[in-house]
Amino acid sequence: MVGIIVKLLFYFIRLIPVRVAGATGAGMGRLFYRLDRRHRDIAIKNLQRIYPEKDSSWHRHTARESCAELGRTCFELPHVFLRSRAFLLSRIEVEGEELLQQALSHGQGAILTACHHSNWELGALTFSLLGYRNDSLYRPIRQKPIDLFISRARSRFGSTLRSRDDGLRWIPKALKENHCICFMVDQHLSGGVPVPFLGHMARTTTLPATIHSKYGTPILAVMLHRIGTGFRFRLQFRTIDLTDHVNHQVDQLKLISDSFAPAIHARPELWLWIHRRWLYLDEQESEAA
């Protein structure tokens, strides 16, 4: 029943002009900021940690607009998941695609690292929109009908979704077939390695650095920048040069994390501040107290 309701809601919002849907979602996000004290406090605490030089009104405003961006992204999802390839590509400018083509020219695949910045679902879909074979790790949704619907939407242009429960034995074959392997690197991972993210220690997945060290696979950072507040974007590829850090995993992970800092600092309201990215530090502070 829940799956049917979600599908109907998606198809209904799909009929609304995407800019109107996004603006409605932004309003709902701001309402969420006011009503959800727990996530509001997480966002403000994160912003205070990263931007201590800013005053409290800036922290509150940025946290609120980050929730607005989350709402905007959520209400845009029906368009991302249901609109045509031609429509979606017409809303995206691509910068640095030649860097990805150069990386794939070696025939060893490529590692694409990304973060929860702007409409990250559209960013993940863009690789298959552009015609690149890619594999992405994902966490299955507990409600099977919803998980099936979302998975089909995410993979409809050729992406392959790999559940975290299925292990990693598929990686060598994917690289041999010159696929792109996509990772989100801005999530707290309980088994990750503490690495500075925006200048503060956070547990980070080691997979991109591990794959690079084992197979020599090139790593790129990918950012989706929202242009203004509408449904227009710029997808940017950047090469991460790990040549001098092959034997130092922490240094590799730091370079990967640092590659996202300029974009987040330029428009901090586009990043997902309600996530407990620095849970590692929060736990240390609790233990010390």
C-alpha positions in Angstrom: 0.0 0.0 0.0 2.8 2.4 0.9 4.5 1.7 -2.4 1.4 2.5 -4.4 1.0 5.8 -2.5 4.6 6.8 -3.2 4.3 6.0 -6.9 1.0 8.0 -7.2 2.7 10.9 -5.4 5.7 10.8 -7.7 3.5 10.7 -10.8 1.3 13.6 -9.5 4.3 15.8 -8.7 5.7 14.9 -12.1 2.8 16.8 -13.7 3.7 20.0 -11.8 6.3 22.3 -13.5 9.7 21.4 -12.1 10.4 24.9 -10.9 7.1 25.1 -9.0 7.7 21.6 -7.5 11.2 22.8 -6.4 9.9 26.0 -4.9 7.2 24.1 -3.0 9.8 21.6 -1.7 12.0 24.5 -0.6 9.1 25.9 1.4 8.5 22.4 3.0 12.2 22.2 3.8 12.0 25.5 5.7 9.0 24.2 7.6 10.9 21.1 8.4 13.7 23.2 9.8 11.2 24.9 12.2 9.5 21.8 13.3 12.4 19.3 13.6 14.5 20.5 16.5 16.8 17.5 16.5 18.0 18.0 12.9 18.0 21.8 13.2 20.4 21.5 16.2 22.6 19.0 14.3 22.9 21.4 11.3 23.6 24.4 13.4 26.2 22.5 15.5 27.9 21.4 12.3 28.0 24.9 10.9 29.4 26.3 14.2 32.1 23.7 14.0 33.1 24.5 10.4 32.5 28.3 10.4 33.2 29.5 14.0 34.0 33.0 12.6 30.3 33.4 11.5 27.7 34.8 13.8 24.6 32.8 15.0 22.2 34.4 12.6 24.4 33.2 9.7 24.4 29.7 11.2 20.6 29.7 11.5 20.1 31.1 8.0 22.4 28.6 6.3 20.9 25.7 8.3 17.4 26.8 7.2 18.4 27.2 3.5 20.2 23.8 3.6 16.9 22.3 4.7 15.2 24.3 1.9 17.7 22.7 -0.6 16.9 19.3 0.8 13.2 19.9 0.3 13.8 21.3 -3.2 15.8 18.2 -4.1 13.1 15.9 -2.7 10.3 17.5 -4.7 12.4 17.5 -7.8 12.9 13.7 -7.6 9.8 12.8 -9.5 11.2 14.8 -12.5 14.6 13.3 -12.0 13.3 9.8 -11.9 10.5 10.0 -14.5 11.4 12.7 -17.1 13.2 11.9 -20.4 16.9 11.8 -21.1 16.6 14.8 -23.4 14.8 16.9 -20.8 17.3 16.1 -18.0 20.3 16.7 -20.3 18.9 20.1 -21.4 19.1 21.2 -17.8 22.8 20.2 -17.2 26.0 21.9 -18.3 29.0 19.6 -18.2 32.5 20.8 -17.4 35.7 18.7 -17.6 34.2 15.6 -19.2 37.4 15.2 -21.2 39.1 14.3 -17.8 36.8 11.4 -17.4 37.3 10.3 -21.0 41.1 10.5 -20.5 40.8 8.4 -17.3 38.8 5.7 -19.1 41.2 5.7 -22.1 43.5 3.5 -20.1 40.9 0.7 -19.9 41.1 0.3 -16.1 37.9 2.0 -15.3 37.5 5.1 -13.1 36.5 5.9 -9.6 34.0 8.8 -9.3 33.8 10.4 -5.8 30.9 12.7 -5.0 29.1 14.2 -2.0 25.6 15.2 -0.9 25.7 18.6 -2.6 22.8 20.1 -4.5 20.5 17.5 -6.2 22.8 14.5 -5.7 20.3 12.0 -7.2 20.4 13.9 -10.5 24.2 14.0 -10.2 24.4 10.2 -9.8 22.0 9.7 -12.8 24.0 12.0 -15.0 26.8 9.5 -15.6 24.4 7.1 -17.3 22.6 10.0 -19.0 26.0 10.8 -20.7 26.4 7.2 -21.8 29.0 5.9 -19.3 28.7 2.5 -17.8 28.8 2.8 -14.0 28.2 0.9 -10.8 27.1 2.6 -7.5 26.9 1.3 -4.0 23.5 1.9 -2.3 21.6 1.0 0.8 18.4 -0.8 0.1 15.1 0.7 1.4 13.3 -1.6 3.9 10.0 -1.3 2.1 10.5 -3.6 -0.9 8.0 -2.0 -3.3 9.5 1.4 -2.7 13.0 0.0 -3.0 12.1 -1.6 -6.4 10.5 1.6 -7.7 13.5 3.8 -6.7 16.1 1.2 -8.0 14.4 1.0 -11.4 14.4 4.8 -11.6 18.0 5.1 -10.7 19.1 2.4 -13.2 16.8 3.3 -16.1 19.6 4.8 -18.2 22.0 1.9 -17.6 23.5 2.4 -14.2 24.1 -0.8 -12.1 23.2 -0.6 -8.4 25.2 -2.6 -6.0 23.7 -3.3 -2.6 26.0 -2.8 0.3 24.8 -6.3 1.5 26.3 -8.0 -1.7 29.9 -7.4 -0.9 32.6 -6.1 -3.3 33.6 -9.1 -5.4 32.0 -7.4 -8.4 34.6 -4.6 -8.5 37.5 -6.3 -10.4 35.1 -7.3 -13.2 33.6 -3.9 -13.4 37.0 -2.3 -13.7 38.1 -4.8 -16.3 35.0 -3.8 -18.3 36.1 -0.1 -18.0 33.2 0.9 -15.8 33.0 4.0 -13.6 32.6 3.1 -9.9 30.8 5.7 -7.9 31.2 6.5 -4.2 29.7 9.1 -1.8 32.6 10.2 0.5 30.9 12.6 2.8 28.9 10.2 5.0 29.9 9.0 8.5 31.1 5.4 8.3 31.5 3.7 11.6 34.3 1.5 10.3 35.9 4.3 8.3 39.3 6.0 8.9 39.4 9.4 10.7 40.3 11.9 8.0 39.9 15.7 8.0 36.7 16.8 6.1 36.3 20.5 5.9 39.2 20.7 8.3 37.8 18.5 11.1 38.2 14.7 11.6 35.5 12.5 10.4 35.3 8.7 9.7 35.6 8.2 5.9 35.2 5.2 3.6 38.6 3.8 2.5 37.3 2.1 -0.7 38.3 4.7 -3.3 41.9 4.8 -2.0 42.0 1.0 -1.6 40.9 0.4 -5.1 43.3 3.0 -6.5 46.2 1.4 -4.6 45.4 -2.1 -5.7 44.5 -1.5 -9.4 45.9 1.9 -10.2 42.4 3.2 -11.1 42.3 6.9 -11.6 40.1 8.9 -9.2 38.0 11.9 -10.1 35.9 14.3 -7.9 32.5 15.1 -9.3 30.3 18.0 -8.2 26.9 19.0 -9.3 26.4 22.8 -8.8 22.9 24.2 -8.8 22.7 27.4 -10.9 20.6 29.9 -8.9 17.6 28.1 -7.2 16.0 26.6 -10.3 16.3 23.3 -12.0 19.5 24.1 -13.8 22.9 22.6 -13.0 26.6 22.4 -13.9 28.3 19.1 -13.5 32.0 19.4 -12.9 34.7 16.7 -13.2 38.1 17.2 -11.4 41.1 14.9 -11.4 42.5 14.0 -8.0 46.3 13.4 -8.4 47.4 10.8 -5.9 50.8 10.1 -7.6 52.8 11.3 -4.6 50.6 9.5 -2.0 50.4 6.0 -3.3 51.6 4.4 -0.1 49.8 6.7 2.3 46.1 5.9 2.5 45.2 8.7 5.0 46.9 11.2 2.7 44.9 9.8 -0.3 41.6 10.1 1.6 42.5 13.7 2.7 43.1 14.7 -0.9 39.8 13.2 -1.9 38.0 15.0 0.9 39.7 18.3 0.3 38.6 18.3 -3.4 35.0 19.0 -2.3 35.8 21.9 0.1 35.9 24.8 -2.4 32.4 24.0 -3.7 30.9 23.6 -0.2 32.5 26.8 1.0 31.3 28.7 -2.0 27.7 27.8 -1.4 27.4 26.0 2.0 23.6 26.1 1.8 23.7 23.4 -0.9 25.3 20.8 1.3 23.5 18.4 3.7 24.3 19.8 7.1 21.6 17.8 9.0 23.9 14.7 8.6 26.1 13.9 11.6 29.3 13.9 9.5 31.5 14.6 12.5 29.9 11.9 14.8 33.5 10.8 15.5 34.3 14.1 17.2 30.9 14.2 18.9 31.6 10.8 20.5 35.0 11.9 21.6 33.6 15.1 23.1 31.0 13.1 25.0 33.6 10.7 26.3 35.7 13.6 27.5 32.8 15.2 29.2 
